[in-house]
Amino acid sequence: MSIKLTHFIELFRVEQGTDEDGFPVERDELLVSVRAYREDRYGSEMWKNRSLFSKATVLFRIRSIPGITLDTRCVVVTEDGRYNILSVEDIRHKGLYWEILAEKVDTEGVVKDG
């Protein structure tokens, strides 16, 4: 299988914690920065067959990373936004590539560092 890994992405795990005043906060722990294949959702037959994941707006394929476990607590960050992971699968069960289905997070109206 030949996959063109042309996009740069970062994978984060969202950890729950508390700040110095005892209030609950979410912190992003960087797992890895990698290159990925990216396919946005469109009306092809392949996307129609993924109807179970109708919320998925993008598909990422990356090389498997030894020692890293991806699950739905993780997020993908690209130059154009943040994506919640809905599903991670080992392509063809060979341990070479992972396929990640994700949905874009709407960050409009979020105040950063303010």
Residue, then its C-alpha position, 0 to 999 in steps of 0.5 A: m500500500s502506497i500512501k502519500l503522507t503530505h500533511f503535518i499533524e500533531l496528536f494530543r491526549v486530553e488529560q483532566g486535572t486541576d489548576e492551582d485554585g482547585f478548579p477542573v481544567e483540561r490539558d493537552e499532552l503532546l504525544v507525537s508530531v507526524r506526517a499524515y495522509r488526509e482525506d476530507r469527507y465528500g460524497s464518494e461510495m467509500w464515505k457512504n459506507r462509513s455511515l456509522f460514523s456520520k459525524a466524521t468529517v476527515l480521515f487521517r492515515i499515519r504510520s503506526i507508532p510503537g509505544i503510542t496508544l490512540d483512542t477517543r480521548c486523543v485529538v488531532v491538531t492541524e494547521d486548519g483546526r482541531y479534530n476529535i478522534l472518533s475511531v482508530e483502526d489498524i489498516r489490514h491488521k498488519g501494524l503498518y498504518w493506522e486509519i483515524l476518523a475524526e470530526k472537526v471541533d468548532t472553536e469559534g468564539v473560544v477565548k485563548d489565553g484571556 
